[in-house]
Amino acid sequence: DEPSSSSSSSSPLYQNNEQQQSTARMTYGEIMAYNDARLCPKHLLTQRAIQSFMYLLEECRDPHSGKWIEDFLGLQNLGNYHGTAAINITKYPTWDTVLHDMMQQPNDKIIVSAKRRGRGHGGWSKNNPYLEERWVEFKIDIHPASIVHRLLPVREQLAKEFERDLDVVGIVDEMIMDSYFDKLRDDESGGQQEQQQHQQQPSAFDRISYATMTNITEFQDGGGSSSPFRRGN
């Protein structure tokens, strides 16, 4: 089957150029406040929770709810976006306002059109000119309050991962700085042989952060698995 969907009600959409125009009229203090909100870890946590939840919906064969979320936010291909401030900070100034707004939305229906078996499927001849493609339409109910209720546990899991990962990032940063100053001391006190070795290895410090963050999931408390979006990153 080849399903396609369309929403039966309009959703509040926004364009990125509208945000750019609004920031162009801001004062310096307003721009700094906007930038702080754009880089707020709580905003990023909510955004990542929505993206990870959409990934789970896709895996559970419910891409229609994810499409409704994209239409509600006015974003396309949100699951493939890697960065901050995907959600409109001007419209949703705090991390939870987007969830409150989503919960207040009325129940919706998505009309899905799927190709039925025939013309090249199930023993039918695909070259028969008298056989036409057949489509069937059905409705899928969307309950925004239920979506938020299912989304919050995803955000909770990500929050725990954020807390643990930030601790690891701090430790790894200190190790990187230590390795950097150790290499500087070795360069100052080393001979020609060590200088040749450094020329072969141009890195100014030990690149351990990637390997550390990759392997940390093997030592999680309780043996819990990593969230899908974090593992994808």
DODREN-568758 format. One record per residue (C-alpha): x, y, z; residue number from 1. Coordinates in Angstrom, 1 decimal. Each point is the difference from the previous one (the first is absolute). Layout:
% residues N
(node (X Y Z) NUM) ...
This chain:
% residues 233
(node (0.0 0.0 0.0) 1) (node (1.1 3.6 -0.7) 2) (node (-1.9 2.2 2.6) 3) (node (-0.1 3.7 -0.2) 4) (node (-1.7 2.4 2.5) 5) (node (-1.5 3.4 0.2) 6) (node (-1.4 1.9 3.1) 7) (node (-3.6 0.9 0.1) 8) (node (0.6 3.2 2.0) 9) (node (2.4 2.9 -0.3) 10) (node (3.0 0.2 2.4) 11) (node (1.8 3.1 1.2) 12) (node (3.0 0.3 -2.3) 13) (node (2.9 2.4 0.1) 14) (node (2.9 0.7 -2.3) 15) (node (3.7 0.5 1.0) 16) (node (0.1 3.4 -1.8) 17) (node (-2.7 1.2 2.4) 18) (node (2.3 -0.7 2.9) 19) (node (2.9 1.8 -1.7) 20) (node (-2.1 3.0 -0.7) 21) (node (-1.1 0.1 3.7) 22) (node (3.6 -0.3 1.3) 23) (node (1.0 2.9 -2.4) 24) (node (-2.3 2.3 1.9) 25) (node (1.3 -1.0 3.5) 26) (node (2.2 2.1 2.3) 27) (node (3.4 -1.3 1.1) 28) (node (-1.4 -1.2 3.3) 29) (node (-2.9 -1.8 -1.8) 30) (node (2.4 -1.6 -2.4) 31) (node (2.2 -1.3 2.9) 32) (node (-3.1 -1.4 1.7) 33) (node (-1.2 -1.6 -3.2) 34) (node (3.4 -1.6 -0.5) 35) (node (0.0 -1.3 3.6) 36) (node (-3.4 -1.6 -0.6) 37) (node (1.2 -1.5 -3.3) 38) (node (2.9 -1.7 1.7) 39) (node (-1.9 -1.0 3.1) 40) (node (0.6 -3.7 0.8) 41) (node (-3.7 -0.4 1.0) 42) (node (-1.1 1.2 -3.4) 43) (node (2.4 -2.4 -1.6) 44) (node (-1.2 -2.8 2.2) 45) (node (-3.6 0.6 -1.0) 46) (node (1.0 0.2 -3.7) 47) (node (2.0 -3.3 0.2) 48) (node (-2.9 -1.6 1.9) 49) (node (-2.4 0.8 -2.9) 50) (node (2.5 -1.2 -2.6) 51) (node (0.7 -3.2 1.9) 52) (node (-3.8 -0.6 0.5) 53) (node (-0.5 0.5 -3.8) 54) (node (2.6 -2.6 -0.6) 55) (node (-1.8 -2.4 2.3) 56) (node (-3.3 0.7 -1.8) 57) (node (1.7 -0.9 -3.3) 58) (node (1.4 -3.2 1.4) 59) (node (-3.5 -0.9 1.4) 60) (node (-1.5 0.5 -3.5) 61) (node (-1.8 3.2 1.1) 62) (node (1.6 2.7 -2.2) 63) (node (-3.3 1.8 -0.2) 64) (node (0.2 1.3 3.6) 65) (node (3.6 1.2 -0.8) 66) (node (-1.3 1.8 -3.1) 67) (node (-2.6 1.7 2.1) 68) (node (2.7 1.2 2.4) 69) (node (2.0 1.5 -2.9) 70) (node (-3.1 1.7 -1.3) 71) (node (-0.8 1.4 3.4) 72) (node (3.5 1.4 0.4) 73) (node (0.2 1.2 -3.6) 74) (node (3.2 -2.0 -0.5) 75) (node (0.9 -2.5 -2.7) 76) (node (2.5 -2.9 0.4) 77) (node (0.4 0.7 3.7) 78) (node (1.3 -3.5 0.7) 79) (node (3.0 0.7 -2.3) 80) (node (0.8 3.4 1.6) 81) (node (3.2 0.1 2.2) 82) (node (0.3 3.3 1.8) 83) (node (-1.6 2.3 2.5) 84) (node (-3.0 2.4 -0.2) 85) (node (-2.0 -2.1 -2.5) 86) (node (-3.2 1.1 1.9) 87) (node (-1.1 3.6 -0.3) 88) (node (1.5 1.7 3.1) 89) (node (-2.1 3.1 -0.5) 90) (node (-3.2 -1.9 0.1) 91) (node (1.1 -2.4 2.7) 92) (node (2.3 1.9 2.3) 93) (node (0.3 -2.7 2.7) 94) (node (0.6 -3.7 -0.4) 95) (node (-3.5 -1.1 1.0) 96) (node (-2.1 2.5 -1.9) 97) (node (0.1 -2.1 -3.2) 98) (node (-1.3 -3.0 2.0) 99) (node (-2.8 2.0 1.6) 100) (node (-1.0 1.4 -3.4) 101) (node (0.0 -3.5 -1.5) 102) (node (-2.2 -1.3 2.8) 103) (node (-2.6 2.8 -0.6) 104) (node (-0.4 -1.0 -3.6) 105) (node (-3.3 -1.7 -0.9) 106) (node (-0.1 -3.6 -1.1) 107) (node (0.7 -0.4 -3.7) 108) (node (-0.3 -2.5 -2.8) 109) (node (2.5 -0.9 -2.7) 110) (node (-1.3 -1.5 -3.2) 111) (node (2.4 -2.7 -1.3) 112) (node (-0.2 -1.2 -3.6) 113) (node (1.5 -3.5 -0.6) 114) (node (0.4 -2.0 -3.2) 115) (node (-2.0 -3.2 0.0) 116) (node (1.3 -3.3 -1.3) 117) (node (-0.4 -0.3 -3.7) 118) (node (1.8 0.8 -3.3) 119) (node (3.3 -1.8 0.5) 120) (node (-0.8 -1.1 3.6) 121) (node (-1.2 -3.4 1.2) 122) (node (0.3 -1.8 -3.4) 123) (node (-1.6 2.8 -2.0) 124) (node (1.7 0.8 -3.3) 125) (node (1.7 3.5 0.2) 126) (node (-0.2 0.3 -3.8) 127) (node (-3.8 -0.5 -0.3) 128) (node (-1.3 3.3 -1.3) 129) (node (-3.5 -0.7 1.3) 130) (node (1.1 -0.1 3.6) 131) (node (0.1 3.3 1.8) 132) (node (1.7 0.9 3.2) 133) (node (-2.4 -0.1 2.9) 134) (node (0.3 2.2 3.1) 135) (node (-1.8 0.0 3.3) 136) (node (-0.3 2.8 2.5) 137) (node (-0.4 -0.3 3.7) 138) (node (0.1 2.4 3.0) 139) (node (2.5 0.0 2.9) 140) (node (-0.9 1.8 3.2) 141) (node (2.5 2.4 1.5) 142) (node (-0.3 0.8 3.7) 143) (node (2.6 2.8 0.8) 144) (node (-0.4 -0.5 3.8) 145) (node (0.8 -3.6 -0.4) 146) (node (3.1 0.8 -2.1) 147) (node (1.3 2.3 2.7) 148) (node (-0.7 -2.6 2.7) 149) (node (2.1 -2.6 -2.0) 150) (node (2.7 2.6 -0.8) 151) (node (0.8 1.0 3.6) 152) (node (1.6 -3.4 1.0) 153) (node (2.3 0.4 -3.0) 154) (node (1.0 3.4 1.2) 155) (node (0.6 -1.5 3.5) 156) (node (2.3 -2.6 -1.3) 157) (node (1.9 2.5 -2.1) 158) (node (0.4 2.3 3.1) 159) (node (1.7 -2.9 1.8) 160) (node (2.3 -0.5 -2.9) 161) (node (0.7 3.7 -0.3) 162) (node (1.0 0.1 3.7) 163) (node (2.3 -3.0 -0.2) 164) (node (1.5 1.1 -3.3) 165) (node (0.8 3.5 1.2) 166) (node (1.9 -1.4 3.0) 167) (node (2.0 -2.1 -2.4) 168) (node (0.6 3.0 -2.3) 169) (node (1.4 1.9 3.0) 170) (node (2.4 -2.8 0.9) 171) (node (1.1 -0.5 -3.6) 172) (node (0.6 3.7 -0.4) 173) (node (2.4 0.0 2.9) 174) (node (1.8 -3.1 -1.4) 175) (node (0.3 1.8 -3.3) 176) (node (1.6 3.1 1.5) 177) (node (2.4 -2.2 2.1) 178) (node (1.1 -1.9 -3.1) 179) (node (0.4 3.3 -1.9) 180) (node (2.4 1.5 2.7) 181) (node (1.8 -3.3 0.2) 182) (node (0.7 0.1 -3.7) 183) (node (1.2 3.5 0.3) 184) (node (2.5 -1.0 2.8) 185) (node (1.1 -2.9 -2.0) 186) (node (0.7 2.2 -3.0) 187) (node (2.1 2.4 2.1) 188) (node (2.0 -2.7 1.7) 189) (node (0.1 -2.7 -2.7) 190) (node (2.7 -0.6 -2.6) 191) (node (0.0 -0.3 -3.7) 192) (node (-1.5 -3.5 0.0) 193) (node (-3.0 1.1 2.0) 194) (node (-0.5 3.0 -2.3) 195) (node (-0.1 -2.3 -3.0) 196) (node (-2.6 -2.1 1.8) 197) (node (-2.1 3.1 0.6) 198) (node (0.3 0.9 -3.7) 199) (node (-1.4 -3.4 -0.9) 200) (node (-2.8 0.5 2.5) 201) (node (-1.2 3.6 -0.5) 202) (node (-2.7 -0.2 2.6) 203) (node (0.6 2.6 2.8) 204) (node (-1.9 -2.1 2.6) 205) (node (-1.4 -3.5 0.5) 206) (node (-3.3 -0.3 -1.8) 207) (node (-1.8 -2.1 2.6) 208) (node (-3.3 1.7 0.2) 209) (node (-1.7 -1.8 -3.0) 210) (node (1.1 -3.5 1.2) 211) (node (-1.0 0.8 3.6) 212) (node (-3.6 1.2 -1.0) 213) (node (-0.3 -3.0 -2.3) 214) (node (0.9 -2.6 2.6) 215) (node (-1.7 1.5 3.0) 216) (node (-3.3 -1.8 -0.8) 217) (node (1.6 -3.3 0.8) 218) (node (0.4 1.1 3.7) 219) (node (-3.4 1.6 0.7) 220) (node (-1.6 -0.7 3.3) 221) (node (-2.4 -2.8 -0.2) 222) (node (1.1 -1.0 -3.4) 223) (node (-2.6 2.3 -1.7) 224) (node (0.4 0.7 -3.7) 225) (node (0.6 3.3 -1.5) 226) (node (-2.8 2.0 -1.6) 227) (node (-0.4 -0.5 -3.8) 228) (node (0.8 3.6 -0.9) 229) (node (3.1 0.2 2.2) 230) (node (1.3 -3.3 -1.5) 231) (node (-0.6 1.4 -3.5) 232) (node (2.1 3.0 0.8) 233) 
